[in-house]
Amino acid sequence: MGLNLDEQKAVERFRSAVVEPSMHSLVILDFWAEWCGPCKALSPVLEKVAADYADKGVILAKINVDEEQFIAAQFQVRSIPTVYALFQGQPVADLTNARSESQLKTTLDQLLAQLPIKPGGAPAQDIDPLLAMGEAALADGDGARAANIFAQVAEIAPDSAAALGGQVRALVQAGDLDAAQAVLDAAPANLVSDAEVHRAAAALELARGKPADDELAGLKARAQADPADMAAQLAYAEAAFAAGDRDNAADTLLAMIAADASWNDGAARAKLLQIFEAVGLEDAWVAATRRRLSLILFG
C-alpha cells in the first residue's frame, strides 16, 4: 500500500487501539496534544462521559497528534481538540463542538438510539456475510484463506461457534492439524458442546488418519482383494475420507452396511455418521448419501 515501516506500525497501533474496539463499541476518538490548553480542559469532560456511558458500550480512545502524525493526517485534523465518534471503523459523528457534558451526552444518546451497539461489548457487527465468505473459501479449497477469515470473525465475535468451528475446519483443510487442535483446545467452555464445534472436532479426528499415497493404495488393494474383510474395508474407508475421497469412503461404508450392518457394533454406520457430521448435515452430498443409507436400512 506504499506505506513505510513507521506508517505501517502507526496503522497497526490504530487498528488495535481504535478500530477493533469500535467493532462492538462506540469509540470517542480524541485528537489532542500536551501543549494544547483547550485539550486539557476538554479531557476530563470526555473521560467522565465515557465512564458514565461505559455500560452502554461507549469507550474513549486518545490520539496524541505529535506522536501519531500519520493517523492525524489521515483524519485531516487541522486543529485540536478534534473529537469523532467511530463505530465499526467508520466516523459516525463529529463531536468537536460538543464541549460540555450535557452536549456530549445528548449527541451520544442520539447515536446509541440509531446504532446496533450492545452493552457489555457484545458483537454488534453482522458476521453472517463474513462467515459465508469463509465457507466459500473452504468450498474453493483455499483452507489458508478460510482460516484467516474465520480467525478475524472469531476476534469480532469470540462467542461464535460457527467462527470457531470454521477456523478449525479450515486449518484441517490446510493441513495444519496441530494448529486446528490448538484452536479447539482453547475453545470457550460455553462453545464446547455446540454442534459446529462437534463438527469441527469430527473433521479433525478423521483428518488425523490421512495416509501417504502408497499406504492408501495398499489399503485400497487389500479392501478390493477381499470384500468380506470388514476390517480392511473400514480401514480403507477411513483413509480414503482423510485423503479427501469422500465418495469412495461413503461407497465402501454403504457396501459394508448393506452386507452386515451389525458388524463390530455398527462400526460402519457410526463412521458414516461421523463423516456426515464432519462435512455438515446441511451439505447436499450428505443429504444424498443419507438417502442412500436410508434405502439400505429401511428399504
Secondary structure, DSSP 4 states (H G I P E B T S, - for coil): ----HHHHHHHHHHIIIIIHHHTTSEEEEEEE-TT-HHHHHHHHHHHHHHHHTGGGTEEEEEEETTT-HHHHHHTT--SSSEEEEEETTEEEEE-TT--SHHHHHHHHHHHHHHS--BTTTB--S--HHHHHHHHHHHHTT-HHHHHHHHHHHHHH-TT-HHHHHHHHHHHHHHT-HHHHHHHHHT--GGGTTSHHHHHHHHHHHHHTTPPPHHHHHHHHHHHHH-TT-HHHHHHHHHHHHHTT-HHHHHHHHHHHHHHHTTTTTTHHHHHHHHHHHHH-TT-HHHHHHHHHHHHHHH-
